Amino acid sequence: MDYTKGMVLGVLGSGSGSNMQAILDAIDAGTLDARIALVLSDHPDAFILERARRRGIATGVIDCGGFRTKFPAEAQAATAARLQDAGVDIVCLAGFLRLVGRALLDAFPERILNIHPALLPAFPGLESWKQALTAGVSETGCTVHLVDEGMDTGPVILQERVPVLAGDTAESLHARIQAAEHRLYPAAIALVASKLAPRG
Ligand code: GRF
């Protein structure tokens, strides 16, 4: 039985949405058997929402009550309800800049993924490619992991290594990591989907 058949994804993002685009491209190419049912953002002007609208995907804005970085429990509960109403099986954080807590985690146990631009546990937090350059490492990468209450701390699902090259700038390294992310995220979703029990 193909457990990945019809896997329904919900995506949360705060920015450009290039990783969501990569997920859509993998679906189009037939390498990921899924569909994106709903895209939510905490920023009404985020380009990820525009990308979704262009594809006819339902979108929504998460109201965080004016808090700049906090993800209030009420907003998490409302987000969980919208995702559940859309029939979402797996929630993909794709450049979502708020820390998820119990209200959302408990609604989707072991079913919330995040992509991070470093080989976790190295360089958690923001602008990890700059952290890698500052540390002088010869190799960094990207990680897809299950989300828990910590910042970039959940169990690793897949990682891809990316070399740091002589003469790399923050921009060139970030671009190379993003290219790897776009391969890694669809592959990690397919892996998680293959391990989930079929619905119904
Ligand atoms: C990615 O680099 C991801 O690793 C980080 O945020 C960025 C999102 O980029 N969590 P995009 O919005 O998918 O283009």
py3Dmol code that shows the C-alpha trace and the ligand (Angstrom):
import py3Dmol

protein = """\
ATOM      1  CA  MET A   1       0.000   0.000   0.000  1.00  0.00           C
ATOM      2  CA  ASP A   2       1.226   3.468  -0.811  1.00  0.00           C
ATOM      3  CA  TYR A   3       0.971   5.304   2.502  1.00  0.00           C
ATOM      4  CA  THR A   4       1.961   8.628   0.920  1.00  0.00           C
ATOM      5  CA  LYS A   5      -1.058   8.654  -1.396  1.00  0.00           C
ATOM      6  CA  GLY A   6      -2.992  11.866  -1.005  1.00  0.00           C
ATOM      7  CA  MET A   7      -0.871  13.187   1.874  1.00  0.00           C
ATOM      8  CA  VAL A   8      -2.284  16.621   2.704  1.00  0.00           C
ATOM      9  CA  LEU A   9       0.201  19.336   3.645  1.00  0.00           C
ATOM     10  CA  GLY A  10      -0.244  22.644   5.426  1.00  0.00           C
ATOM     11  CA  VAL A  11       2.559  25.195   5.159  1.00  0.00           C
ATOM     12  CA  LEU A  12       3.424  28.005   7.590  1.00  0.00           C
ATOM     13  CA  GLY A  13       5.861  30.692   6.436  1.00  0.00           C
ATOM     14  CA  SER A  14       6.866  34.265   7.135  1.00  0.00           C
ATOM     15  CA  GLY A  15       8.849  35.124   4.015  1.00  0.00           C
ATOM     16  CA  SER A  16       9.562  34.371   0.392  1.00  0.00           C
ATOM     17  CA  GLY A  17       8.336  30.779   0.309  1.00  0.00           C
ATOM     18  CA  SER A  18      11.039  29.342  -1.942  1.00  0.00           C
ATOM     19  CA  ASN A  19      10.903  26.098   0.040  1.00  0.00           C
ATOM     20  CA  MET A  20       7.143  25.895  -0.427  1.00  0.00           C
ATOM     21  CA  GLN A  21       7.784  26.439  -4.135  1.00  0.00           C
ATOM     22  CA  ALA A  22      10.237  23.534  -4.103  1.00  0.00           C
ATOM     23  CA  ILE A  23       7.576  21.346  -2.470  1.00  0.00           C
ATOM     24  CA  LEU A  24       5.091  22.345  -5.184  1.00  0.00           C
ATOM     25  CA  ASP A  25       7.693  21.634  -7.871  1.00  0.00           C
ATOM     26  CA  ALA A  26       8.309  18.157  -6.442  1.00  0.00           C
ATOM     27  CA  ILE A  27       4.562  17.494  -6.413  1.00  0.00           C
ATOM     28  CA  ASP A  28       4.346  18.658 -10.042  1.00  0.00           C
ATOM     29  CA  ALA A  29       7.301  16.462 -10.986  1.00  0.00           C
ATOM     30  CA  GLY A  30       5.643  13.450  -9.371  1.00  0.00           C
ATOM     31  CA  THR A  31       8.454  12.873  -6.878  1.00  0.00           C
ATOM     32  CA  LEU A  32       6.245  13.802  -3.903  1.00  0.00           C
ATOM     33  CA  ASP A  33       2.763  12.331  -3.720  1.00  0.00           C
ATOM     34  CA  ALA A  34       0.958  15.050  -1.793  1.00  0.00           C
ATOM     35  CA  ARG A  35      -0.950  18.270  -2.097  1.00  0.00           C
ATOM     36  CA  ILE A  36      -0.765  21.574  -0.251  1.00  0.00           C
ATOM     37  CA  ALA A  37      -4.219  22.392   1.107  1.00  0.00           C
ATOM     38  CA  LEU A  38      -3.500  25.562   3.081  1.00  0.00           C
ATOM     39  CA  VAL A  39      -0.726  28.153   3.441  1.00  0.00           C
ATOM     40  CA  LEU A  40      -0.719  30.430   6.483  1.00  0.00           C
ATOM     41  CA  SER A  41       1.534  33.357   7.298  1.00  0.00           C
ATOM     42  CA  ASP A  42       1.978  35.706  10.236  1.00  0.00           C
ATOM     43  CA  HIS A  43       2.803  38.456   7.708  1.00  0.00           C
ATOM     44  CA  PRO A  44      -0.052  39.532   5.420  1.00  0.00           C
ATOM     45  CA  ASP A  45       2.421  40.757   2.786  1.00  0.00           C
ATOM     46  CA  ALA A  46       4.673  37.675   2.772  1.00  0.00           C
ATOM     47  CA  PHE A  47       5.450  36.501  -0.749  1.00  0.00           C
ATOM     48  CA  ILE A  48       4.704  32.912   0.283  1.00  0.00           C
ATOM     49  CA  LEU A  49       1.003  33.884   0.318  1.00  0.00           C
ATOM     50  CA  GLU A  50       1.248  35.360  -3.174  1.00  0.00           C
ATOM     51  CA  ARG A  51       2.942  32.196  -4.470  1.00  0.00           C
ATOM     52  CA  ALA A  52       0.115  30.118  -2.968  1.00  0.00           C
ATOM     53  CA  ARG A  53      -2.632  32.356  -4.377  1.00  0.00           C
ATOM     54  CA  ARG A  54      -1.099  32.078  -7.857  1.00  0.00           C
ATOM     55  CA  ARG A  55      -1.517  28.329  -7.559  1.00  0.00           C
ATOM     56  CA  GLY A  56      -5.089  28.585  -6.305  1.00  0.00           C
ATOM     57  CA  ILE A  57      -4.102  27.292  -2.860  1.00  0.00           C
ATOM     58  CA  ALA A  58      -6.152  28.522   0.115  1.00  0.00           C
ATOM     59  CA  THR A  59      -4.284  31.058   2.237  1.00  0.00           C
ATOM     60  CA  GLY A  60      -4.755  32.821   5.532  1.00  0.00           C
ATOM     61  CA  VAL A  61      -3.087  35.243   7.906  1.00  0.00           C
ATOM     62  CA  ILE A  62      -2.235  34.252  11.468  1.00  0.00           C
ATOM     63  CA  ASP A  63      -3.212  37.031  13.861  1.00  0.00           C
ATOM     64  CA  CYS A  64      -0.580  37.178  16.579  1.00  0.00           C
ATOM     65  CA  GLY A  65      -2.269  40.062  18.364  1.00  0.00           C
ATOM     66  CA  GLY A  66       0.441  42.599  17.606  1.00  0.00           C
ATOM     67  CA  PHE A  67       3.241  40.549  19.202  1.00  0.00           C
ATOM     68  CA  ARG A  68       6.363  40.832  17.042  1.00  0.00           C
ATOM     69  CA  THR A  69       7.958  37.455  17.752  1.00  0.00           C
ATOM     70  CA  LYS A  70       5.668  35.640  20.231  1.00  0.00           C
ATOM     71  CA  PHE A  71       3.181  33.031  18.964  1.00  0.00           C
ATOM     72  CA  PRO A  72       0.330  33.415  21.485  1.00  0.00           C
ATOM     73  CA  ALA A  73      -1.426  30.200  22.572  1.00  0.00           C
ATOM     74  CA  GLU A  74      -4.761  31.486  21.223  1.00  0.00           C
ATOM     75  CA  ALA A  75      -3.173  32.103  17.815  1.00  0.00           C
ATOM     76  CA  GLN A  76      -1.664  28.621  17.883  1.00  0.00           C
ATOM     77  CA  ALA A  77      -5.035  27.068  18.723  1.00  0.00           C
ATOM     78  CA  ALA A  78      -6.697  29.005  15.905  1.00  0.00           C
ATOM     79  CA  THR A  79      -3.933  27.898  13.526  1.00  0.00           C
ATOM     80  CA  ALA A  80      -4.364  24.262  14.574  1.00  0.00           C
ATOM     81  CA  ALA A  81      -8.121  24.484  13.980  1.00  0.00           C
ATOM     82  CA  ARG A  82      -7.647  25.924  10.481  1.00  0.00           C
ATOM     83  CA  LEU A  83      -5.131  23.239   9.578  1.00  0.00           C
ATOM     84  CA  GLN A  84      -7.407  20.510  10.918  1.00  0.00           C
ATOM     85  CA  ASP A  85     -10.411  21.936   9.068  1.00  0.00           C
ATOM     86  CA  ALA A  86      -8.349  21.776   5.862  1.00  0.00           C
ATOM     87  CA  GLY A  87      -7.670  18.072   6.493  1.00  0.00           C
ATOM     88  CA  VAL A  88      -3.937  18.579   6.926  1.00  0.00           C
ATOM     89  CA  ASP A  89      -1.831  15.502   7.755  1.00  0.00           C
ATOM     90  CA  ILE A  90       1.628  17.106   7.927  1.00  0.00           C
ATOM     91  CA  VAL A  91       2.500  20.708   8.826  1.00  0.00           C
ATOM     92  CA  CYS A  92       5.595  22.129   7.116  1.00  0.00           C
ATOM     93  CA  LEU A  93       7.272  25.177   8.628  1.00  0.00           C
ATOM     94  CA  ALA A  94       9.019  26.912   5.743  1.00  0.00           C
ATOM     95  CA  GLY A  95      10.753  30.043   6.970  1.00  0.00           C
ATOM     96  CA  PHE A  96       8.225  30.494   9.798  1.00  0.00           C
ATOM     97  CA  LEU A  97       9.858  32.777  12.339  1.00  0.00           C
ATOM     98  CA  ARG A  98       7.852  32.078  15.498  1.00  0.00           C
ATOM     99  CA  LEU A  99       8.500  29.394  18.083  1.00  0.00           C
ATOM    100  CA  VAL A 100       5.738  26.776  18.102  1.00  0.00           C
ATOM    101  CA  GLY A 101       4.403  25.647  21.492  1.00  0.00           C
ATOM    102  CA  ARG A 102       2.154  22.979  22.959  1.00  0.00           C
ATOM    103  CA  ALA A 103      -1.145  24.323  21.605  1.00  0.00           C
ATOM    104  CA  LEU A 104      -0.071  23.585  18.029  1.00  0.00           C
ATOM    105  CA  LEU A 105       2.336  20.699  18.731  1.00  0.00           C
ATOM    106  CA  ASP A 106      -0.344  18.694  20.556  1.00  0.00           C
ATOM    107  CA  ALA A 107      -2.733  19.052  17.608  1.00  0.00           C
ATOM    108  CA  PHE A 108      -0.163  17.490  15.231  1.00  0.00           C
ATOM    109  CA  PRO A 109       2.045  15.170  17.303  1.00  0.00           C
ATOM    110  CA  GLU A 110       5.206  14.139  15.385  1.00  0.00           C
ATOM    111  CA  ARG A 111       3.704  15.767  12.305  1.00  0.00           C
ATOM    112  CA  ILE A 112       5.251  19.228  12.280  1.00  0.00           C
ATOM    113  CA  LEU A 113       8.478  19.608  10.268  1.00  0.00           C
ATOM    114  CA  ASN A 114      10.937  22.476   9.947  1.00  0.00           C
ATOM    115  CA  ILE A 115      13.791  23.242   7.583  1.00  0.00           C
ATOM    116  CA  HIS A 116      16.899  24.871   9.014  1.00  0.00           C
ATOM    117  CA  PRO A 117      19.917  26.225   7.102  1.00  0.00           C
ATOM    118  CA  ALA A 118      22.662  24.399   9.038  1.00  0.00           C
ATOM    119  CA  LEU A 119      23.685  20.918  10.115  1.00  0.00           C
ATOM    120  CA  LEU A 120      21.866  20.878  13.443  1.00  0.00           C
ATOM    121  CA  PRO A 121      22.727  20.812  16.296  1.00  0.00           C
ATOM    122  CA  ALA A 122      25.300  23.250  14.866  1.00  0.00           C
ATOM    123  CA  PHE A 123      24.230  26.871  14.384  1.00  0.00           C
ATOM    124  CA  PRO A 124      20.612  26.983  15.582  1.00  0.00           C
ATOM    125  CA  GLY A 125      18.728  30.285  15.487  1.00  0.00           C
ATOM    126  CA  LEU A 126      18.880  33.051  12.905  1.00  0.00           C
ATOM    127  CA  GLU A 127      21.208  33.536   9.913  1.00  0.00           C
ATOM    128  CA  SER A 128      22.997  30.226  10.405  1.00  0.00           C
ATOM    129  CA  TRP A 129      25.037  30.689   7.226  1.00  0.00           C
ATOM    130  CA  LYS A 130      26.621  33.787   8.780  1.00  0.00           C
ATOM    131  CA  GLN A 131      27.293  31.824  11.963  1.00  0.00           C
ATOM    132  CA  ALA A 132      29.053  29.173   9.827  1.00  0.00           C
ATOM    133  CA  LEU A 133      31.209  31.779   8.071  1.00  0.00           C
ATOM    134  CA  THR A 134      32.149  33.414  11.376  1.00  0.00           C
ATOM    135  CA  ALA A 135      33.056  30.034  12.878  1.00  0.00           C
ATOM    136  CA  GLY A 136      35.294  29.267   9.895  1.00  0.00           C
ATOM    137  CA  VAL A 137      33.941  25.769   9.294  1.00  0.00           C
ATOM    138  CA  SER A 138      34.684  24.064   5.957  1.00  0.00           C
ATOM    139  CA  GLU A 139      31.251  22.499   5.748  1.00  0.00           C
ATOM    140  CA  THR A 140      27.728  23.399   6.745  1.00  0.00           C
ATOM    141  CA  GLY A 141      24.389  22.322   5.275  1.00  0.00           C
ATOM    142  CA  CYS A 142      20.703  22.071   6.008  1.00  0.00           C
ATOM    143  CA  THR A 143      18.444  19.967   8.186  1.00  0.00           C
ATOM    144  CA  VAL A 144      14.815  18.907   8.179  1.00  0.00           C
ATOM    145  CA  HIS A 145      13.711  17.996  11.683  1.00  0.00           C
ATOM    146  CA  LEU A 146      10.583  17.297  13.690  1.00  0.00           C
ATOM    147  CA  VAL A 147       9.517  20.348  15.650  1.00  0.00           C
ATOM    148  CA  ASP A 148       9.435  20.337  19.435  1.00  0.00           C
ATOM    149  CA  GLU A 149       9.197  23.197  21.924  1.00  0.00           C
ATOM    150  CA  GLY A 150      12.858  24.176  21.578  1.00  0.00           C
ATOM    151  CA  MET A 151      14.465  26.385  18.986  1.00  0.00           C
ATOM    152  CA  ASP A 152      15.682  24.069  16.188  1.00  0.00           C
ATOM    153  CA  THR A 153      16.018  21.148  18.612  1.00  0.00           C
ATOM    154  CA  GLY A 154      13.678  18.365  17.442  1.00  0.00           C
ATOM    155  CA  PRO A 155      14.801  14.966  16.090  1.00  0.00           C
ATOM    156  CA  VAL A 156      16.611  15.144  12.751  1.00  0.00           C
ATOM    157  CA  ILE A 157      14.875  13.570   9.746  1.00  0.00           C
ATOM    158  CA  LEU A 158      17.352  14.311   6.941  1.00  0.00           C
ATOM    159  CA  GLN A 159      20.422  16.467   6.406  1.00  0.00           C
ATOM    160  CA  GLU A 160      22.409  17.557   3.362  1.00  0.00           C
ATOM    161  CA  ARG A 161      25.994  18.759   3.548  1.00  0.00           C
ATOM    162  CA  VAL A 162      27.089  21.951   1.786  1.00  0.00           C
ATOM    163  CA  PRO A 163      30.767  22.945   1.437  1.00  0.00           C
ATOM    164  CA  VAL A 164      31.947  26.392   2.471  1.00  0.00           C
ATOM    165  CA  LEU A 165      34.142  27.580  -0.412  1.00  0.00           C
ATOM    166  CA  ALA A 166      37.081  29.977  -0.377  1.00  0.00           C
ATOM    167  CA  GLY A 167      35.760  33.443  -1.112  1.00  0.00           C
ATOM    168  CA  ASP A 168      32.205  32.627  -0.034  1.00  0.00           C
ATOM    169  CA  THR A 169      30.141  35.600   1.050  1.00  0.00           C
ATOM    170  CA  ALA A 170      27.061  35.345   3.239  1.00  0.00           C
ATOM    171  CA  GLU A 171      24.979  35.642   0.068  1.00  0.00           C
ATOM    172  CA  SER A 172      26.804  32.982  -1.958  1.00  0.00           C
ATOM    173  CA  LEU A 173      26.804  30.502   0.923  1.00  0.00           C
ATOM    174  CA  HIS A 174      23.149  31.133   1.697  1.00  0.00           C
ATOM    175  CA  ALA A 175      22.237  30.584  -1.972  1.00  0.00           C
ATOM    176  CA  ARG A 176      24.105  27.242  -2.034  1.00  0.00           C
ATOM    177  CA  ILE A 177      22.372  26.147   1.188  1.00  0.00           C
ATOM    178  CA  GLN A 178      18.970  27.151  -0.191  1.00  0.00           C
ATOM    179  CA  ALA A 179      19.542  25.057  -3.326  1.00  0.00           C
ATOM    180  CA  ALA A 180      20.209  22.097  -1.017  1.00  0.00           C
ATOM    181  CA  GLU A 181      17.113  22.915   1.058  1.00  0.00           C
ATOM    182  CA  HIS A 182      14.972  22.751  -2.038  1.00  0.00           C
ATOM    183  CA  ARG A 183      16.139  19.167  -2.673  1.00  0.00           C
ATOM    184  CA  LEU A 184      16.001  18.122   0.962  1.00  0.00           C
ATOM    185  CA  TYR A 185      12.567  19.312   2.089  1.00  0.00           C
ATOM    186  CA  PRO A 186      10.462  17.353  -0.443  1.00  0.00           C
ATOM    187  CA  ALA A 187      12.580  14.239   0.209  1.00  0.00           C
ATOM    188  CA  ALA A 188      12.093  14.564   3.972  1.00  0.00           C
ATOM    189  CA  ILE A 189       8.335  15.025   3.610  1.00  0.00           C
ATOM    190  CA  ALA A 190       8.157  11.889   1.471  1.00  0.00           C
ATOM    191  CA  LEU A 191      10.138   9.992   4.122  1.00  0.00           C
ATOM    192  CA  VAL A 192       7.862  11.113   6.966  1.00  0.00           C
ATOM    193  CA  ALA A 193       4.757  10.410   4.873  1.00  0.00           C
ATOM    194  CA  SER A 194       5.957   6.888   4.110  1.00  0.00           C
ATOM    195  CA  LYS A 195       6.065   6.135   7.859  1.00  0.00           C
ATOM    196  CA  LEU A 196       2.643   7.512   8.748  1.00  0.00           C
ATOM    197  CA  ALA A 197      -0.314   5.182   9.010  1.00  0.00           C
ATOM    198  CA  PRO A 198      -2.809   5.612   6.184  1.00  0.00           C
ATOM    199  CA  ARG A 199      -5.878   7.627   7.053  1.00  0.00           C
ATOM    200  CA  GLY A 200      -9.350   6.169   7.374  1.00  0.00           C
TER     201      GLY A 200
END
"""
ligand_1 = """\
14
GRF
C 15.176 28.971 4.754
O 16.521 29.268 4.562
C 14.977 28.090 5.950
O 16.054 27.269 6.204
C 14.797 29.060 7.077
O 14.112 30.146 6.515
C 14.382 30.217 5.128
C 13.073 30.292 4.412
O 13.224 30.598 3.059
N 14.095 28.427 8.177
P 11.982 30.520 2.083
O 10.896 31.439 2.634
O 11.532 29.108 1.985
O 12.498 31.061 0.772
"""
view = py3Dmol.view(width=600, height=400)
view.addModel(protein, "pdb")
view.setStyle({"model": 0}, {"cartoon": {"style": "trace"}})
view.addModel(ligand_1, "xyz")
view.setStyle({"model": 1}, {"stick": {}})
view.zoomTo()
view.show()
